[in-house]
């Protein structure tokens, strides 16, 4: 974990389990938290506002992103103002488009003018990055969240796009790029190497930080032992004596 403290990229914990969120924020290398409706549903959250306010009553000194969930921009605007009112450390997550593919840029620009801190999410293309940056340029601190992991799921290397996005954001010091949806601990080091500002990481990936620098010969032996022990535990048998089979 000492290595995590030395990284330039800021690590944000991504999740919606209260106990896990409170545990993560105590770690010195966790610089913020994010969540979304999908994670909240999986965690069994029934009351969105009550959950958010409960978390914010404890976590007050690091950025915390909560997402709007309307598909209508007028209602999305109302939700954004309401969510922003919950705390000075709140960033309102706005999807880059609604489900009809209509862009959020006008709304993002309006919210930025109102000094509402935003996290524009589900960004996948450089064109979206440029348009979002233009919308947020005159506003307060904000995040542009590129789903690099999902881009990688399509067989594309997300690193070139992330590098270009950093250049787009560079003139605006209040804007930070998020490497979202990482798939492995290697992504943390990739994000760090290219100068990405933030990476959102789930607890299952964060737990792998203890493996960083692990001796590969030792890791190989541990893996062999795992396969062997699991075969024994499963009670697998193969008859290799043809006479007795």
C-alpha positions in Angstrom: 0.0 0.0 0.0 3.0 2.3 0.4 3.4 2.2 -3.3 -0.1 3.4 -3.8 0.7 6.5 -1.7 3.6 7.3 -4.2 1.4 7.3 -7.3 0.6 10.6 -9.0 -2.8 9.4 -10.2 -5.5 9.8 -7.5 -7.4 6.7 -6.6 -11.1 7.0 -6.1 -13.0 4.1 -4.6 -16.0 3.0 -6.7 -18.9 1.3 -5.0 -22.2 1.6 -3.1 -21.8 -0.6 0.0 -21.8 1.7 3.0 -19.4 -0.4 5.2 -17.0 -0.7 2.3 -17.1 3.0 1.4 -16.4 4.0 5.0 -13.5 1.5 5.2 -12.0 2.7 1.9 -12.1 6.4 2.8 -10.0 5.7 5.9 -7.1 4.5 3.6 -4.7 7.4 3.0 -4.3 6.6 -0.7 -8.1 6.9 -1.4 -8.7 10.5 -2.5 -12.4 10.3 -3.3 -15.4 8.1 -3.9 -17.8 7.5 -6.7 -21.0 5.6 -7.1 -23.8 5.1 -9.7 -27.4 3.8 -9.8 -26.3 0.4 -11.0 -23.9 -0.1 -8.1 -26.5 1.2 -5.7 -29.1 -1.2 -7.0 -26.6 -4.1 -6.6 -25.9 -3.1 -3.1 -29.6 -3.1 -2.3 -30.1 0.7 -1.8 -33.8 1.4 -1.7 -33.9 5.1 -0.9 -31.4 7.1 -3.0 -31.5 10.4 -1.1 -31.4 8.7 2.3 -28.4 6.6 1.3 -26.5 9.6 -0.1 -27.2 11.8 2.9 -26.2 9.0 5.3 -22.9 8.6 3.6 -22.3 12.4 3.4 -23.0 12.8 7.1 -19.8 10.9 7.7 -17.7 11.6 4.6 -17.3 15.3 4.3 -13.7 16.0 3.3 -13.2 14.1 0.0 -15.0 14.4 -3.3 -18.0 12.1 -3.7 -20.0 11.7 -6.9 -23.7 10.9 -7.1 -25.5 10.5 -10.4 -28.8 11.9 -11.7 -31.1 9.2 -13.0 -33.7 11.1 -15.1 -33.8 10.7 -18.9 -35.4 14.1 -19.4 -33.0 17.0 -19.3 -35.4 19.4 -17.5 -35.8 16.9 -14.7 -32.1 16.0 -14.8 -31.4 19.7 -14.2 -33.7 19.7 -11.1 -32.0 16.5 -9.8 -28.6 18.1 -10.3 -29.4 21.1 -8.2 -30.9 19.0 -5.5 -27.9 16.6 -5.4 -25.4 19.5 -5.4 -27.2 20.9 -2.4 -26.3 17.9 -0.3 -22.7 19.0 0.4 -19.7 21.1 -0.7 -17.8 17.9 -1.6 -20.5 16.6 -3.9 -19.9 16.2 -7.7 -23.1 15.6 -9.7 -22.7 12.8 -12.3 -24.3 13.7 -15.6 -24.4 11.1 -18.4 -22.9 12.4 -21.6 -26.2 11.6 -23.4 -29.6 10.5 -22.4 -31.0 7.1 -23.6 -32.1 8.7 -26.8 -28.5 9.8 -27.7 -29.2 13.5 -27.0 -26.1 15.1 -25.6 -25.8 16.7 -22.2 -23.6 19.6 -23.3 -26.1 22.4 -22.9 -27.1 21.2 -19.5 -23.5 20.8 -18.4 -22.7 24.3 -19.6 -25.7 25.7 -17.6 -24.7 23.8 -14.5 -21.1 24.9 -14.8 -22.2 28.5 -15.0 -24.2 27.9 -11.8 -20.9 26.8 -10.2 -22.2 23.2 -9.7 -19.3 20.7 -9.7 -19.9 17.9 -12.2 -18.7 14.5 -13.2 -19.6 13.9 -16.8 -19.8 10.2 -17.1 -20.0 7.4 -19.8 -17.6 9.3 -22.1 -16.2 7.1 -24.9 -14.9 9.3 -27.7 -12.5 12.1 -28.2 -15.3 14.2 -29.8 -17.3 13.8 -26.6 -14.2 14.8 -24.6 -13.8 18.0 -26.6 -17.5 18.9 -26.4 -17.7 18.2 -22.6 -14.5 20.2 -22.0 -16.0 23.2 -23.9 -19.1 23.0 -21.8 -17.2 22.9 -18.5 -14.5 25.3 -19.4 -15.9 28.4 -17.6 -17.1 26.4 -14.6 -15.7 25.1 -11.3 -13.8 21.9 -10.6 -15.2 19.1 -12.7 -14.4 15.6 -14.0 -14.5 14.0 -17.4 -15.0 10.3 -17.0 -13.8 8.1 -19.9 -14.8 4.4 -19.6 -11.4 3.1 -20.6 -12.2 -0.4 -19.4 -15.2 -0.7 -21.6 -13.3 0.7 -24.5 -10.7 -2.1 -23.9 -13.6 -4.6 -23.9 -14.1 -3.8 -27.6 -10.6 -4.8 -28.5 -9.4 -1.2 -28.6 -6.4 0.1 -26.7 -7.7 3.0 -24.6 -4.3 4.5 -23.8 -4.0 6.6 -27.0 -7.4 8.1 -26.4 -6.7 8.8 -22.8 -3.4 10.6 -23.8 -5.2 12.8 -26.2 -8.0 13.6 -23.7 -5.3 14.8 -21.2 -4.1 17.2 -23.8 -7.7 18.5 -24.5 -8.2 19.2 -20.8 -4.7 20.7 -20.2 -5.7 24.3 -20.7 -8.3 24.0 -18.0 -6.7 23.4 -14.7 -9.9 22.8 -12.8 -10.9 19.9 -15.1 -9.6 16.4 -14.3 -9.7 13.2 -16.4 -11.0 10.0 -14.8 -9.9 6.6 -16.1 -13.2 4.7 -15.3 -14.1 1.0 -15.3 -10.6 -0.4 -15.0 -10.3 -4.1 -15.4 -7.1 -4.9 -13.6 -4.5 -3.4 -11.3 -2.2 -2.8 -14.3 -4.6 0.0 -15.4 -3.7 2.0 -12.3 -0.1 2.0 -13.4 -1.0 2.8 -17.0 -3.1 5.7 -15.8 -0.3 6.9 -13.6 2.3 6.7 -16.4 0.3 8.8 -18.9 -0.5 11.5 -16.3 -4.2 10.7 -15.9 -5.5 12.6 -13.0 -7.9 10.1 -11.4 -8.8 6.4 -11.7 -11.9 4.9 -10.1 -11.3 1.5 -8.7 -13.6 -1.1 -7.1 -12.6 -2.8 -3.9 -11.9 -6.2 -5.6 -9.2 -4.5 -7.8 -7.9 -2.4 -4.9 -7.3 -5.6 -2.9 -4.8 -6.7 -5.6 -2.5 -3.9 -4.7 -0.8 -6.3 -2.2 0.3 -8.3 -5.3 2.4 -5.4 -6.8 6.0 -6.5 -7.1 5.3 -10.1 -6.0 7.9 -12.6 -6.9 6.6 -14.5 -10.0 8.3 -17.8 -9.1 6.5 -17.7 -5.8 3.3 -16.7 -7.4 3.6 -19.6 -9.8 4.1 -22.1 -7.0 1.1 -20.7 -5.1 -1.0 -21.1 -8.2 0.0 -24.7 -8.7 -0.8 -25.4 -5.0 -4.2 -23.8 -5.5 -5.1 -26.1 -8.4 -3.9 -29.1 -6.5 -5.7 -28.3 -3.3 -9.0 -27.5 -5.1 -8.8 -30.8 -7.0 -8.4 -32.6 -3.6 -11.2 -30.6 -2.0 -13.5 -31.4 -5.0 -12.8 -35.1 -4.6 -11.8 -35.6 -8.2 -10.6 -39.0 -9.2 -9.3 -40.6 -12.5 -8.7 -44.3 -12.9 -5.3 -44.7 -14.5 -4.9 -48.4 -13.9 -6.6 -50.0 -16.9 -6.8 -53.3 -15.2 -8.9 -51.9 -12.4 -11.0 -49.5 -14.5 
